[in-house]
Each structure stands twice: as C-alpha cells, then as structure tokens.
Amino acid sequence: MDFTERVKVSDDIVWVGADDAGLEIFESQYPVRGISYNSYVILDESIAVMDTVDKRGTDSFFENLQKVLGDKKPSYLIVQHMEPDHAANVGKLAEMYPDMILVGSMQTQQMLPKYFDMDLSGRFRAVKEGETLLLGRHTLQFFMAPMVHWPEVMVTYEQTEKVLFSADGFGTFGALENNEEWIEDAGHYYFNIVGKYGAQVQALLKKALTLDIKTIAPLHGPVHKDDISFVIDKYNTWSSYEPDKKGIFMPYASIHGNTAEAVLRFAEELRQMGETVITVDLTEEDVSEAVEQAFMYDRMIVSACTYDGEIFPPMNDLLHHLKIKNFQNRKVGIIENGSWAPTAGRKMKEYFEAMKNMTIAETMISLKGTRKPSDDEAFRALAEEMKSRDAE
C-alpha cells in the first residue's frame, strides 16, 4: 500500500505532512524506524490547516501544501499541540499567509511567544471546550485535552465527515513508507510518550465516546478508519494501567553473565509450567522497549546485580523510567545477585513500594555469584507466587 493511502482521509481533507524514514532516534532518546509528521488541509469556503510538522520535514510540508492549495490561501491554522515536532513551522506559515488566523487553546496562545517572535494581535483565536468553527460544509468542534501529553493540547472533531483530529493521541512510531502493522509501534509510542498520563487519556476517551467517529487522524502514524473500536479499546486498556497480555516479563541486568544464566534458566522453568515468558537483556536492548513490555504484561520479575552498593545501572535506569511513567497495578518478583553485601534487591523493592497498587512477591531470591542447587527451593517458591491465576 502506498503510504499516501495510509493517511488518506477524504477528497476534502488531505494529508500534507512529511514522512521521515531516515529518523533513527526520536526526541533524542527513542529508537525508531522513522516517523511521520502529519498535517492535514481541510478544503472548504474557508480553508483550515491542521498543525504543521517538525523542522526535519519543512521542505516536504510546504511542497505538499503548495500542491494542494495552489493559489488558494488558508483562512485558519489550527494549532492543536505546540511540541516542536508539530509546531516548528507555525511561524513560517503565519509569515507566508499574513491574513491567516491561528486557532488554539488559551494555553497555546501563552506558549506561542516562547517559540516564535511574532505579533499575535488580532491573529489568534483562543477557543474553549466545545466551541465550534464553521468553514462552510465542514464544522470544527474543539475539545481540550490537557496533559495528553502537554498542557496546551486540544483535539478537533470535524462534524460533517466525522473525523477526530487526535493530536498525539492514537499516534505511532515508524515511517509510513514502512507499511507495517501499526499496533506494535503504537504500544511503543503510547507507553513512552503518553503513558504517564493515563487519567488524562481516560478523560479524553470519555469525550471521544460521545462523538460519532468515522475516522481518527493523529499527528503521527496512519489514519484509522475500519479499526476505530479496536483503537479506542486499546487506549482504554493502556490508559487504565491494565495489562494488555498475560505473561511474565523478565528484564535482567547482568555484569559477567551469571545473573543472565540464572534468569534464562528460570525462564525455561516457568515456561515448562505453562507460562508465557519474555526476557530482555537490559545491557543490550533500549530501555524504551523494556518500558513498553513492562506495561504490556501483567507480571514482571526483575533481576540485577549489586553495583557500587546500588542497583546495576541498566536496571536502575528501567526502574527510574517506570517510576516517572507512573507504572502501577502489577505483580512483581525480585532477584538480586551480589558476592558480598548485596543491596540491589532491597533497593529495587523500594522502587516498587513507591508505586501504586503493586503486589511484591514475598520471596526475594538473593544469589551469591551463581545459581546453586541450594537456591532451587527459592526459585520454586517464587515461581509459585508468580503463577498465573489461570493456571490455578
């Protein structure tokens, strides 16, 4: 499928974004296989442009815009989100079309001068919850979505064609030209970009459920048409901090390989019990991938060495990310390793004790270098505690 088909909305609502297949690191931290910056033009008596794109996509954006507009001029630029990957070209577009009115939330109006040296006098229309804007055949209705995932965010519902322009909501990593299934990139995107703000996403979903939505047009990734209920259901599960899958996620951080050997052996023992087990070596995989898996599965067993009296850094990094992403509502087990004065287990437990609604297994395994036959009873006890309820 040509990537333009993946972002096609209708004859009157046209994608003018940029597909950035060469991007390898998003926001200077997340490994990606490219990403799209979506912008849309609504063609009507009054023409509206929905957001702009990242500076990496500036040339593509203006080329696409020119092809669609020709000699026509937009009446409005709807600024749903001020993050630079979507708003980088607001200033340039406003300069190109001096009669164009910028439309956004009151917080957007306050934020624009922080990024652009421009006079907004008479050029900005601050809209409130539920307010509408008539373009002709199309009517835009605005809904505030604060902290999904910036404070100024709003989404826009086009009433005639029943399109929800969802800002960063329902977005995905990955370039459109990859033509891949969106769900894995969507999970990776959600838990790392939006995941902290589950309550705010829930509030937005309640608003969305009052609307008759035929199309969802996000700022990253493909447009959704035939899978609306599936998409909304996924976001409802994820933003409720409920697990998407049953299984045990086992991230581990091993210095010389002994912890890794013990974890991989234990993973096989759990699989023989009928459990789904996913292992990740934190010294090799990016932490953002581990964050996604931790949120996806209903149970987790963390394993790490003591290092300088602390948690071995790759595991500490994961636990720090989980804490700031508001990780909660899971059952966890802990395995530590330390040839002398082990402290990693206690410190990992402290992370989980500070999180909401966490069940921590009573059995904490403390290895002294390598796994020995004398450790087998503890592993059996931890396996029993972490056993799926479905297996009982």
Long-range contacts (C-beta under 8 A, 24 or more apart in sequence): 1-179, 3-36, 3-175, 3-176, 3-177, 3-179, 6-176, 6-179, 6-222, 6-223, 7-36, 7-38, 7-176, 7-217, 7-222, 7-223, 8-223, 9-40, 9-161, 9-163, 9-215, 9-217, 9-223, 10-161, 10-163, 10-215, 12-42, 12-43, 12-44, 12-137, 12-138, 12-161, 13-40, 13-41, 13-42, 13-43, 13-158, 13-161, 13-163, 13-217, 14-40, 14-41, 14-43, 14-68, 15-39, 15-40, 15-64, 15-223, 16-40, 16-41, 16-49, 16-61, 16-64, 16-65, 16-67, 16-68, 17-53, 17-57, 17-60, 17-61, 17-64, 18-53, 18-54, 18-56, 18-57, 18-58, 18-60, 18-61, 18-64, 19-57, 19-60, 19-175, 19-176, 19-177, 20-54, 20-56, 20-57, 20-175, 21-175, 21-177, 21-178, 23-56, 23-175, 26-173, 27-85, 27-193, 29-288, 30-173, 30-188, 30-192, 30-193, 30-286, 30-288, 31-286, 31-288, 31-289, 32-173, 32-174, 32-185, 33-173, 33-174, 33-175, 33-178, 33-180, 33-185, 34-174, 34-175, 34-177, 34-178, 35-173, 35-174, 35-175, 35-220, 36-174, 36-175, 36-176, 36-220, 36-221, 37-61, 37-85, 37-86, 37-219, 37-220, 38-217, 38-218, 38-219, 38-220, 38-221, 39-65, 39-86, 40-165, 40-217, 41-65, 41-68, 41-69, 41-74, 42-135, 42-138, 42-140, 42-158, 43-68, 44-135, 44-136, 44-137, 44-138, 45-135, 45-136, 45-137, 46-75, 46-76, 46-134, 46-135, 46-136, 47-72, 47-73, 47-74, 47-75, 47-76, 47-135, 48-74, 48-75, 48-76, 48-77, 48-78, 48-103, 48-133, 48-135, 48-138, 48-140, 49-74, 49-76, 49-77, 49-78, 49-93, 49-100, 50-78, 50-80, 50-156, 50-165, 50-217, 51-77, 51-78, 51-79, 51-80, 51-81, 51-86, 51-87, 51-167, 51-219, 52-77, 52-86, 52-87, 52-88, 52-89, 52-90, 52-93, 53-85, 53-86, 53-88, 53-89, 54-84, 54-85, 54-86, 54-88, 55-84, 55-88, 55-89, 58-88, 58-89, 58-92, 61-89, 62-89, 62-92, 73-97, 73-99, 73-100, 74-100, 75-99, 75-100, 75-101, 75-135, 76-100, 76-101, 76-102, 76-103, 76-125, 76-133, 76-135, 77-101, 77-102, 77-103, 78-103, 78-104, 78-140, 78-156, 78-165, 79-103, 79-104, 79-108, 79-112, 80-104, 80-153, 80-154, 80-155, 80-156, 80-165, 80-167, 80-219, 81-150, 81-152, 81-153, 81-167, 81-168, 81-219, 82-108, 82-111, 82-112, 82-115, 82-150, 82-152, 83-150, 83-168, 84-115, 86-167, 86-168, 86-219, 87-115, 90-115, 90-116, 91-115, 91-116, 91-117, 91-118, 94-118, 94-123, 101-125, 103-127, 103-133, 103-142, 104-152, 104-154, 105-142, 105-144, 105-152, 105-153, 105-154, 107-146, 107-151, 107-152, 108-152, 108-154, 110-152, 111-152, 127-154, 132-159, 143-204, 143-207, 145-169, 145-200, 145-203, 145-204, 146-200, 147-197, 147-200, 148-194, 148-197, 148-200, 148-201, 148-204, 149-193, 149-194, 149-196, 149-197, 149-200, 155-204, 157-211, 157-213, 161-214, 161-215, 162-211, 162-212, 162-213, 162-214, 162-215, 163-213, 163-214, 163-215, 163-216, 163-217, 164-208, 164-211, 164-213, 164-215, 164-216, 164-217, 165-217, 166-216, 166-217, 166-218, 166-219, 167-218, 167-219, 168-193, 168-194, 168-218, 168-219, 168-220, 169-194, 169-201, 169-204, 169-218, 169-235, 170-216, 170-218, 170-221, 170-224, 170-231, 170-235, 171-218, 171-219, 171-220, 171-221, 172-218, 172-220, 172-221, 172-222, 173-220, 173-221, 174-221, 176-221, 176-222, 182-221, 182-222, 183-234, 185-221, 186-221, 186-234, 187-234, 187-238, 187-244, 187-292, 187-295, 187-296, 188-288, 188-289, 188-292, 189-220, 189-221, 190-235, 190-238, 191-238, 191-291, 191-292, 191-295, 191-296, 191-325, 192-288, 192-291, 192-292, 192-325, 195-238, 195-291, 195-295, 195-325, 195-326, 196-324, 196-325, 196-326, 197-239, 197-326, 198-238, 198-239, 198-240, 198-241, 198-326, 199-239, 201-235, 201-238, 201-239, 202-236, 202-239, 202-240, 205-232, 205-235, 205-236, 205-239, 208-232, 238-295, 241-295, 241-326, 241-327, 241-328, 241-329, 242-329, 243-295, 243-296, 243-297, 243-298, 243-329, 243-330, 244-295, 244-296, 244-297, 245-276, 245-296, 245-297, 245-298, 246-276, 246-297, 246-298, 246-388, 246-390, 247-275, 247-276, 247-277, 247-278, 247-297, 247-298, 247-299, 248-275, 248-276, 248-277, 248-278, 248-297, 248-299, 248-300, 248-301, 248-386, 249-278, 249-280, 249-293, 249-294, 249-296, 249-297, 249-299, 249-300, 249-301, 250-277, 250-278, 250-279, 250-280, 250-300, 250-301, 250-302, 250-303, 251-279, 251-280, 251-282, 251-290, 251-293, 251-294, 251-300, 251-302, 251-303, 251-315, 251-318, 252-279, 252-280, 252-281, 252-282, 252-302, 252-303, 252-304, 252-315, 252-335, 253-281, 253-282, 253-283, 253-303, 253-304, 253-305, 253-311, 253-312, 253-313, 253-314, 253-315, 253-318, 254-281, 254-283, 254-303, 254-304, 254-305, 254-312, 254-337, 255-305, 255-307, 255-312, 258-337, 258-367, 258-369, 258-370, 258-371, 259-303, 259-304, 259-305, 259-335, 259-337, 259-367, 261-370, 261-371, 262-303, 262-335, 262-337, 262-367, 262-370, 262-371, 262-375, 263-303, 263-335, 265-371, 266-301, 266-335, 266-379, 266-383, 269-379, 269-383, 270-383, 270-386, 273-383, 273-387, 273-391, 274-388, 274-391, 275-386, 275-387, 275-388, 275-391, 282-314, 282-315, 282-317, 282-318, 283-314, 287-314, 287-317, 287-318, 287-321, 288-321, 290-318, 290-321, 291-318, 291-321, 291-322, 291-325, 294-318, 294-322, 294-327, 294-330, 295-325, 295-327, 298-330, 298-331, 298-388, 299-330, 299-331, 299-332, 299-333, 299-386, 299-388, 300-330, 300-331, 300-332, 300-333, 301-332, 301-333, 301-334, 301-335, 301-382, 301-386, 302-332, 302-333, 302-334, 302-335, 302-348, 303-334, 303-335, 303-336, 303-337, 304-335, 304-336, 304-337, 304-344, 304-348, 305-336, 305-337, 305-338, 305-344, 306-336, 306-337, 306-338, 306-341, 306-342, 306-343, 306-344, 307-344, 309-341, 309-343, 310-343, 310-344, 310-347, 311-344, 311-347, 311-348, 312-344, 315-344, 315-348, 319-348, 319-351, 320-351, 322-351, 322-355, 323-351, 323-354, 323-355, 326-356, 327-355, 328-355, 328-356, 328-357, 328-358, 329-356, 329-357, 329-358, 330-358, 330-359, 331-358, 331-359, 331-360, 331-361, 331-386, 332-358, 332-359, 332-360, 332-361, 333-360, 333-361, 333-363, 333-364, 333-365, 333-382, 333-385, 333-386, 334-360, 334-361, 334-364, 334-365, 335-364, 335-365, 335-367, 335-382, 336-364, 336-365, 336-366, 336-367, 337-366, 337-367, 337-368, 337-369, 338-366, 338-367, 338-368, 339-368, 339-369, 342-366, 342-368, 361-385, 361-386
